[in-house]
Amino acid sequence: AAESVCLGSDSHGHVFVSQTCTDEELQGTDLLADWGVTPHPPLQDDSSNDELSDPDSPPGSRPPSPVDEEEDEDESHFFRETLDSIRRGIEENIAPDHLILEINASKHAYNVSIEDVPIMVVKAILQAPTRSNGHKTLTSAQLRAPLEQAMTQLRNVMLNYLGNKPRVQLLAVNAIMDCCAQDPLLRPLFLLILNKLYDDDILLEQVIIKWYSDAEKSDVAMQPEYTTVLAEGKKFVVWLREAEEESDDEDESD
C-alpha cells in the first residue's frame, strides 16, 4: 500500500532476480530498447561519407594537412625569391657567389629540403630569360640567345648545386624535361639546354643516358607535350653513344 501511494495506483512492480550474463549472451542484446530508450545509430567513418569525401580522391585518402599546405606555400615563396634573385643576377651581372649566398639564405628562411633546392634553381634559370624579356612576345628562336647567355653567366651557380652529384643531376634533368614540356617556348630548346649543360661539365654522360632510359618507358612518354622533348633527348643520347663507340674504336686501333 505504501508503495502504491509513492508510485501511483497505475504503477507496476517487477521482482528483481540477480543473474550473470556472459559476453556472448550480451552480444546482439538491445539493452537500451528494453528501457524504452532509442539508441543512436553507430557513428560512420568519415572516409565512407559520400557527402564529405572528395569524389576524385581514392578510397581512404585524406585531405592535405595544414603541414602539407604550409610546406607547399614555403616552396612557392622560395621559388619566387630564387627567380627574383636569378633575374636580378642576370640583369645586374651579380657574382655567382653572391647569388648562391642569397639562394641559401632563402632556403634556410623557408626550410626547403636540400634536394628541392637544385631543382628550383635550375627551373628559375630556365624561366628567368622568358620573364625578363616578356614571355608572350618572344619566339623560341628569339629566346635561344638570352637563354644560352644566362646559362653561361650562371654556370658556377648550377655547378654549385649539381656538380658531381649524379642523383641530384637525375632529378634536375627530369625537372628540365617537365619545364620544357609544359612551356611551348622552351620545348624546342630542350636539346640546346641538355647539350649546354653537358658541354659545361654540369651534367654527367651516364646521368643523361640513365634519364632517357627511364623516361622513354614512363607514362609521360605517351603524353603529346613530352613527345618533342623526348625526341630531342633521344638525338642527344644517340650522339653520346656514337661518340663513345668512336672513342673505343680509336683506343683499340692505338
WOBELRA-V282947 format. One record per run of one state. SS is the DSSP state (H for helix, E for strand, C for the rest). FROM is the first residue (numbers start at 0). LEN is the number of residues. If there is no record, write none. Layout:
ss = <SS/SS>
from = <FROM/FROM>
len = <LEN/LEN>
//
This chain:
ss = <C/H/C/H/C/H/C/H/C/H/C/H/C/H/C/H/C/H/C/H/C/H/C/H/C/H/C/H/C/H/C>
from = <0/1/7/22/26/30/34/45/48/65/92/95/110/113/132/139/153/154/162/165/182/183/187/189/199/204/215/218/222/223/253>
len = <1/6/15/4/4/4/11/3/17/27/3/15/3/19/7/14/1/8/3/17/1/4/2/10/5/11/3/4/1/30/1>
//
